[in-house]
Amino acid sequence: MANVAENIVKTLHANGIDRVYGIPGDSLNGFTDALRKDGRIRWVHVRHEESAAFAAAADAGTTGELAVVAGSCGPGNLHLINGLYDAQRSRVPVLAIAAHIPTTEIGTGYFQETHPQELFRECSVYVEYVADPKQMPRLMEIAMRAAIEQRGVAVLVIPGDVALAEIEDDRAVVVRRARPVVAPSGAELEQAATLLNAAKRVTILAGAGVEGAHDEVIALADRLGAPIVHALRGKEFIEYDNPFDVGMTGLLGFASGYRAMEAADTLLVLGSDFPYEQFYPDHATTIQVDIRGSQLGKRHPLDLGLVGDVGATAEALLPRLARKDDRTHLDDATAHYRKTRKKLDELAVPAKGDRPIHPQYLARLLDEQAADDAIFTADVGSPTVWAARYLTMTEHRRLIGSFTHGSMANALLHGIGAQVAHPQRQVVALAGDGGLSMMLGELLTLTQNRLPVKTIVVNNSSLNFVELEMKAAGFVTYGTGLDNPSFAAIAEAMGIFARRVERSDELPDAVREVLAHDGPALLDVVTERQELSMPPAIEAAQVKGFALYAIRTVMSGRGDELLDLARANWRQLF
């Protein structure tokens, strides 16, 4: 008779799962041994459980299918929590097997005892403790269905002895995602059409919810004469083949996206949970479409909220809309975008001589030389800024990051999962030096699993975005410097092809060589520490903050920083 662990493996295989991310441990022995005996599911061995969870998040995010991660009892599965938070907040389906201490020892303060079902409750759509083998396989099926249908994390907490217990019902149910088409009622669509037809200047804000609805949103923008602003997570789904694109808004965005929203008298928010209140226009009529009704009006007051798929809603709304022949608002927004784009591109140039490399130039070269279907991952902070502004999306490119949870060190970890899920595609991880050094051991995961991820290190010897935040708030930068080694030398010691570049004239060939290498490769790029990633609208408080920073920096005896700041950003400011 099969045991619980063997039934779990059988069920995973029946549902098309052919890989599980994790690190072995004694409480997981029943599960890993079941994988060994079955032989059809790959164990992707990482060096830290946090990496396993982030990898699973990227796997699920790029495939749209359930990904699986496992952690041993106590500290083992506790390490999963940061990556599981990322998966939950990115709304991707992940199943976590959290092993537990022996059943008879729970509640005694036993070695490595925690209470995983409580720890994981906030970062999951479903978490349950399996106390008796008779609960299985039903709880397994419930957990999988919850993760798939609610697009989130489901956690099964299983003591090692329960995993090894015989199971009475050895069934393996296939859980298929339901694919309903959801659209607002006719009356709601008429109400939306009335507001949109009466508007003179409509702007669309597109988020991650426009995935799969590219053509419908473009048709809607054409009918309304509306520029399309995208949130960061909407970039990969709406930026390409889009004559209505006016760029991104938000703290990482740029002026044209902000201006197109400010100039609107009606804002149509499609599938976006864009969180920054200060970037929404206060004066505009606001209509929001989201598949989750609980999201409506969450960020900004609404005149109308509609529950529905973006594609189905746009398709149903289109026949009710009169074409706007006055394209003044659209033409003005796209013209401003072209000027803004030109100014941004003028910053993506080589630095003179042996000056540190402008990170914009690095991002531009990556964009030009990467594959048309490359999967990019970006660390939170300045790498995300440069990715958002300089990586061009195509219909087949992807851009993955910890864009909602906002965790450091995600780029390499997401890159692992993306490469495992897509072994034939180019995966480029744009990593910060702080992020990479935090999880440096995962470079060994690349060599051990033969994953040809290209790791590009933005090496500015600092927690760069934190420094910018300090300056904007008026603080003297403190505790943000990093004494970095040569990441290229470390990578080479781990068996990875690597190059280190300190001059702009060496960078094009180095990027080309690293991207073309057949296997894992790392490019360590020494970049300008003082480069400013200016927000789209400088608020009075930020101007005041920079002034305070300047005064305090001079008073603290570090006035040379101001000279470096001015030198590095003279081309941006004048």
HELIX and SHEET records of a PDB file:
HELIX    1   1 VAL A    4  ALA A   14  1                                  11    
HELIX    2   2 ASP A   26  LEU A   28  5                                   3    
HELIX    3   3 ASN A   29  ASP A   38  1                                  10    
HELIX    4   4 GLU A   49  THR A   63  1                                  15    
HELIX    5   5 PRO A   75  LEU A   78  1                                   4    
HELIX    6   6 ILE A   81  SER A   90  1                                  10    
HELIX    7   7 THR A  103  GLU A  105  5                                   3    
HELIX    8   8 PRO A  116  LEU A  119  1                                   4    
HELIX    9   9 ARG A  121  CYS A  123  5                                   3    
HELIX   10  10 PRO A  133  GLN A  135  5                                   3    
HELIX   11  11 ARG A  138  GLN A  150  1                                  13    
HELIX   12  12 GLY A  160  ALA A  163  1                                   4    
HELIX   13  13 GLY A  186  ALA A  198  1                                  13    
HELIX   14  14 ALA A  208  VAL A  210  5                                   3    
HELIX   15  15 HIS A  214  LEU A  224  1                                  11    
HELIX   16  16 LEU A  232  GLY A  234  5                                   3    
HELIX   17  17 LYS A  235  ILE A  238  1                                   4    
HELIX   18  18 ALA A  255  GLU A  262  1                                   8    
HELIX   19  19 GLU A  277  PHE A  279  5                                   3    
HELIX   20  20 GLY A  293  GLN A  295  5                                   3    
HELIX   21  21 VAL A  310  LEU A  317  1                                   8    
HELIX   22  22 LEU A  318  ARG A  320  5                                   3    
HELIX   23  23 THR A  328  LEU A  347  1                                  20    
HELIX   24  24 PRO A  359  GLN A  369  1                                  11    
HELIX   25  25 SER A  382  TYR A  390  1                                   9    
HELIX   26  26 ASN A  410  ALA A  421  1                                  12    
HELIX   27  27 ASP A  433  MET A  438  1                                   6    
HELIX   28  28 LEU A  440  GLU A  442  5                                   3    
HELIX   29  29 LEU A  443  GLN A  448  1                                   6    
HELIX   30  30 ASN A  464  ALA A  473  1                                  10    
HELIX   31  31 PHE A  487  ALA A  493  1                                   7    
HELIX   32  32 SER A  504  GLU A  506  5                                   3    
HELIX   33  33 LEU A  507  ALA A  516  1                                  10    
HELIX   34  34 ALA A  540  MET A  555  1                                  16    
HELIX   35  35 ASP A  560  LEU A  573  1                                  14    
SHEET    1   A 6 ARG A  42  HIS A  45  0                                        
SHEET    2   A 6 ARG A  19  GLY A  22  1                                        
SHEET    3   A 6 ALA A  67  GLY A  71  1                                        
SHEET    4   A 6 VAL A  94  HIS A 100  1                                        
SHEET    5   A 6 VAL A 153  PRO A 159  1                                        
SHEET    6   A 6 TYR A 126  TYR A 129  1                                        
SHEET    1   B 6 ASP A 245  MET A 248  0                                        
SHEET    2   B 6 ILE A 228  HIS A 230  1                                        
SHEET    3   B 6 VAL A 202  ALA A 206  1                                        
SHEET    4   B 6 THR A 266  LEU A 270  1                                        
SHEET    5   B 6 THR A 285  ASP A 290  1                                        
SHEET    6   B 6 LEU A 304  VAL A 307  1                                        
SHEET    1   C 6 ARG A 398  GLY A 401  0                                        
SHEET    2   C 6 ILE A 375  ALA A 378  1                                        
SHEET    3   C 6 VAL A 427  GLY A 432  1                                        
SHEET    4   C 6 LYS A 454  ASN A 459  1                                        
SHEET    5   C 6 ALA A 521  VAL A 526  1                                        
SHEET    6   C 6 PHE A 497  VAL A 501  1                                        
END                                                                             
